[in-house]
Amino acid sequence: MIDTKLNGPLPAKPSRWPFYLFLLGLFAIVLISAIYIGANPITFIQNSDNMVDLFVRMFPPAWSYIATTTPAMLETIRMALLGTTIGMIFSIPIMFLCARNIFRLRWLVELSRIGLNILRTIPDLLLAAIFAAILGFSPLAGIVALSIFSIGIIAKLSFEAIENIDNGPLESMTAVGANKLQWIAFGVVPQILPHFVSYVLYTFEINIRAAAILGLVGAGGIGVFYDRALGFFAYDQVLALILYTLVVVIIIDLISLKIREKLL
């Protein structure tokens, strides 16, 4: 008969002091940061009258303003669509150049990643302001800004997906003498295509939100009407625009979610 009784000593319970010290240190960093930048929660209480007055002036929303801004909303969607598409096209070579398991030249990979990090560092609103000064106050400036912004997101997520693919098919293709293009087309693309499409849809969702505020710097879209309504303190129109944008974003999110579910 087998003796199943455990005779050995039980392992010691891990100490939780490191975890508690981490939480304490994190709280101290947040507290010091709040004190340094003057983030005083009492300010909200002191300015509560202004907040109440703002909310009162927002209601009821100016529903009639939605009809006026519908062409600008459609322009915003077109800007996001074009920006995402152009960004997707340019991100394809960049994501392969950034993947260590595709190109073995370390200097090429690192140089590509540095360039990608530079693109990701510049905020989309700043990009829109720069290109609005170069190309004029038009939707074209917003499209270029969103394209560069999209390259940063799609290429970053995609090259990380490439580095996590199964290398078995790649090794088999190398053994039978496949060249680099065949290696990528038949060994890499089939594995990352669902993820790539998912990242493109995710970027399109982000660009819808981003395009809605690019008009604040003269880059076209519904942001022009946000800027105008805020400038005239027409907060009922601002609320109508917020609700309108919310509905459009929710619809696009739901459609995108269904497509991603089918792919993944």
N, C-alpha and C positions, 0 to 999 in steps of 0.2 A: 504494500500500500504506500502510495506516494504522500509524503508529508508536505502539505501546502502551507504550513504555518510559517510566517515570516519571522525569522530569528534575528535578522540583521537590524541594526539601528535605523530609525527613520531619518531621512535627510532633513537637515536643518531648514527651517522656514526662512526664505530670503528676507533680508532686512528691508523695510520700507522707508528707512531714513533717507536714502538717496532720492526717492520720489518726492518725499515731503520737502527736502531741501531744494529740489528743482522747482516745485510749486512756489515755495517761499521766494526764491530768487526771481522767478517769473513775475510774481506779484510786485516785488520791489522794483523791477525794471519798469513795469507798467506805471506804478505810482510815481516814480521819479520822472518818467517821461511826461506824465500828465501835469506834474508840478512845473516842469521846465517850460512847457509850451503854454501854460496857463489854462489848461482845460478844467475849468471849475464848473461842476454840475449845478452849483447855486445860480450860475448865470441864467440857466433855463428857467428857474423859478422867478428870478428878478425880471426877466423879459417875457413872462407868461402872458401879459396883457397884449403884447405885440403879436404873439403866436395866435391868441384867440381872435384878435382883430383880422389877422391874415386869413384864418379859416372862415370867418364870417363873410369876408369879402369874396371868397371863392365860390360860395353857394348862393343861388343855384348855378350850375355850370351853364355857360353860353352855348347851348346845343346847336344853335344856328351857325356858329363859327366852324363847325365840323364840315359843312358843305363848302365853305370858302376855302378850307385848307386841304380838301381831298386831293386836288392836283399836286400839291406839295408833298402829301403823304405818298402818292404813287411815285413821285420823283425820288423820294427817300428810298423806297423799295428798289427802284431801278438802280440807284446809286449803290446800294448794298449788294445787289445781284452782280453788277458789273465789277465792282471792287473785289468781290469774292472770287469771281471767275478769273479775272486777270491775276490776282494773287495766287490762285490755285495753279495756273499755268507756270508762273515763274518759280513757284515753290518746288516743283517736281525735280528739276536738276539740283536745286540746293539741298533737298532732303537726302538725295543719294550721295552728294559730296560730303555731307556731314556725318554719314554713317560709317563707323570704323570697320564694320564687317563687309563693306562694299569696296571701299578704297583703302589700301594698306599704307599709302603715303601719309605719314603722320602730319607733315607740314601742310598738306592740302586739306586734310580734315580739320586741323586746328584753325587754319586760315578761314575756312568756310564757316566754322562755328563762331569765330570772332565777328565776321561780317553779319551773320544772323543775329548775334547778340546786340550788335549796333542797331539793327533794324528794330529789334524788340524793345530797345531802351527808349526810343522816341515815342512819346504819347501820340495817339491818333489826333487829338485836338491840336497839338503843336504842329503836327504834319499838315493838317488842314490849313492852319494859319500861314505856314510857310508857303504852301503851294497856292493859297489864295493871293498872296503877295506876288507870286511869280506868274500865275496863269490868269489872274483876275478873279473877282468874286463871282464864281459860277460853280455849277455842279461838277465840272471837270476837276476842280481842285479837290473836292470831296472824294471823287472816284479814285484819284491818284493816291490820296492819303489812305483810303480804305484798302487799296491794293497792297501798299507797302505794309500796312498793319496786318493784312491777311497772310502775307508771306511769312511774317514772324510766327504767327500762330500755327499755320498748317505745316510749315517745314519743321518747326520744333517738335510738334507732336508726332509727325510722320517719321522723322529719322529715329526717334526713340522706339517707335513700333518696328522699324526695320531692324534695329539692333537686337530685338527680342524674337525674331523669327526663328523657325527651325532651320538649322544649317545643313541638315541631312540632304535635302534635294540639291543644295548648292554644291556640296562635296561630290555628289553623284554626277552632276553635270560637268564639274571640273575634271572628273576622272575620264569622261568620254570625250573631252576636248572642246567643250563649249566655250565660245568667246564671251567677253564681258557683256555685250548687249543681249545675247541669248541667255546668259546667266541671270540678268536682271529681268528680262521679259518673261521667262518661263519659270524662274525659281523664286524671285522676290515679289514681283507684282501680284501674282495670284494669292499670295499670303497676306499682303497688306492692303489690297484693294478695298475690302469692306471697311477697314479702319480708316483708310484715306477718305473715302466718301463720307463716313461719319464725321470726321474732323472738318471736312469742307462744309457740311450742313451746320455743324456747331459754330463755325466761323461766320456763316451767313446769319445765324441768329444774333451773334454778337454785333455784327455790322449793322443790323437793323437798328439796334439800340444806339450804336455809335453814330450812325448817319442822322439820327433824329436830333442830335445836338451840334452837328458840324456847322449848321447854319448860324450858330452863335458867333462864328468867326468868318462868316460870309462865304461858306462853302456849299450853299444850296440846301435844298430839302426843307422839311418842315421846321427845322431849327430856326429858320428865318422868322417864322411866325411866333415861335417861342420868344425870340429876342424882341420882336415888336410888341407882343403882349406884355412882357415884363417891363419893357421900356415905358409903356403907357400905364403901368400898374393895373392892367385889366386882368385881375386874378381869376375872374370867372372864365375868361377865355383860356387862361393857362390851365385851369382844371379840366376844361373840355379837351384841350390838346393832350393832357396827361392821360385821360381816360381813353381817348381815341388811340393814342400810341399803345396803351396797355392792351387794348382789344386786338390790335394788329399783331403785336408781339406774341400774345397768347395763341392766336390762330396759327401763326408761322411756327411757333414752338411745337404745337400739337402735330402739325403736318410733318415737321422734321423728325419728331419723336417716332411717329409711325414708320417713316422711311428707315430710320436707324434700327428699329426693332426688326424690320424685315431683312436688313443686311446682316445684323449681328445675331 
